[in-house]
Amino acid sequence: MIYKNHEGYSDPTSGQAMKGAHWEELQQLREKEHGLKRGQKIVIIEMCKEEHKPAKKVKRIYTVIELYKYCVLLKDEKGFCMAPSYIKLQSLMRGGD
């Protein structure tokens, strides 16, 4: 949808600013709703399997990048991204699969 000014002409600059403000409001709302903050460090315990070795639990640190309606975008220190659902994230934080 294109934003138009009071004279009826398209105004993409104002439209982008309003869209950005709306996105920021949504992020803050989701932060309150799910108890997460952008930039927050999260420790996730994962099972690591190597060839010819037994599986072991490994702790990995992820940073919260953005919060979406059904999932949260996480990034580790190597740049690997994952987007688990909020329920799955709680399970991973507890050490479950």
C-alpha positions in Angstrom: 0.0 0.0 0.0 1.4 3.4 -1.0 1.1 6.2 1.6 -0.3 9.4 0.2 0.1 12.9 1.7 -2.8 15.3 2.5 -2.9 16.5 -1.2 -3.3 13.0 -2.5 0.3 12.6 -3.9 2.3 9.5 -3.1 4.9 10.1 -0.3 7.2 7.1 -0.1 9.5 8.7 2.5 6.7 9.2 5.0 5.3 5.8 4.2 8.6 4.1 5.0 9.0 6.1 8.3 5.5 5.1 9.4 6.2 1.4 8.5 9.4 1.5 10.5 7.7 3.0 13.5 4.9 0.3 13.3 7.6 -2.5 13.0 9.3 -1.1 16.1 6.1 -1.0 18.1 5.4 -4.7 17.1 8.9 -5.7 18.2 8.4 -4.1 21.6 5.0 -5.7 22.0 6.4 -9.1 21.2 9.4 -8.6 23.6 6.9 -8.0 26.4 4.7 -10.9 25.4 7.5 -13.5 25.2 9.9 -12.2 27.8 12.8 -11.8 25.3 14.8 -8.8 24.2 16.6 -8.1 20.9 20.3 -8.5 21.6 19.8 -10.9 24.5 22.1 -13.8 24.7 20.5 -17.3 25.0 22.2 -20.5 25.9 20.7 -23.5 24.1 21.7 -27.1 24.8 21.9 -29.3 21.7 22.8 -32.9 21.1 26.0 -33.1 19.0 26.7 -36.4 17.1 30.1 -37.1 15.6 30.9 -40.1 13.5 32.0 -43.1 15.5 31.5 -41.2 18.8 28.7 -41.2 21.3 26.3 -38.2 21.2 27.0 -35.5 23.7 25.2 -32.3 24.9 26.8 -29.0 23.7 25.9 -25.5 24.9 25.7 -22.9 22.2 25.1 -19.2 22.7 22.7 -17.4 20.4 21.7 -13.8 20.1 18.0 -12.7 19.6 17.8 -10.8 16.4 14.1 -10.2 15.7 10.8 -11.5 17.1 8.1 -12.5 14.7 4.5 -13.6 15.2 5.2 -17.4 15.4 9.0 -17.6 15.8 12.1 -15.9 16.9 15.2 -15.3 14.8 18.5 -16.3 16.5 22.1 -16.0 15.4 25.2 -17.7 16.9 28.7 -16.2 17.0 29.6 -18.0 13.7 26.7 -16.4 11.9 24.4 -19.5 11.8 20.8 -18.5 12.0 17.8 -20.5 13.2 14.2 -19.6 13.8 12.4 -21.9 16.3 8.9 -21.3 17.5 8.5 -19.8 20.9 7.5 -23.2 22.4 10.4 -25.0 20.7 12.8 -22.3 22.0 11.6 -22.8 25.6 12.2 -26.6 25.2 15.7 -26.0 23.8 16.6 -23.6 26.6 15.6 -26.3 29.1 17.8 -28.9 27.4 15.1 -30.9 25.6 15.0 -31.7 21.9 
